[in-house]
Amino acid sequence: MKKWLLQPVAKPTVFALCLLPFLWLFYRALLDQLGANPQEALIRATGDWALRFLCIVLAVTPLRVLSKTPSLARFRRMLGLFMYVYVLLHFLSYSWFDMGFDVADIVNDIIKRPFILVGALSLLLLTPLAATSFNAAIKRLGAKRWQLLHKLIYAVAGLAVLHFFWMRAGKNDFAEVAVYAGILALLLGWRLRQLIRRRAKS
């Protein structure tokens, strides 16, 4: 497995796997297989995949360290960009199906509804991370400033769980929220532990 991760075919394979959820949703939408409320189904599905990719992105470093597989870092940028794409698709689905791309209505809805505000803030924080995920941006910002900027992903993780919690609160359904919150808490807790260890050694 470790050798395969270094093969030229590895990145195209991961790219194709990341694209599968979108293609599956597109296929189901074309065949009208999204249920009685296809608009809500698309909004929900894109949001779910955005949250799943957030968990995957945050899991890369722990998996790389614990499995002693440095080659996993090769896929972190791609996974992060796919996460941003699914977040963007989630927001665009809401803007289109719920709000009809009416900018004034979208702004008013963001102001009025806290869970929409939190979701929009997550997208806002992720945008500079996606924009600076390329080598040219890293060189321009410098490694330290780039790393500091990309620590915003931790704030995004908290906001994402809060967005999901408030969204499910109306339906009194918190089982999935607890699962994602637990996964993200575990991943962020591991990072915090590593940070404490590094500071203790310095």
Secondary structure, 3 states (H helix, E strand, C coil): CCCHHHCCCHHHHHHHHHHHHHHHHHHHHHCCCCCCCHHHHHHHHHHHHHHHHHHHHHHHHHHHHHCCCHHHHHHHHHHHHHHHHHHHHHHHHHHHHHCCCCHHHHHHHHHHCHHHHHHHHHHHHHHHHHHCCCHHHHHHHCHHHHHHHCCHHHHHHHHHHHHHHHHHHCCCCCHHHHHHHHHHHHHHHHHHHHHHHHHHHC
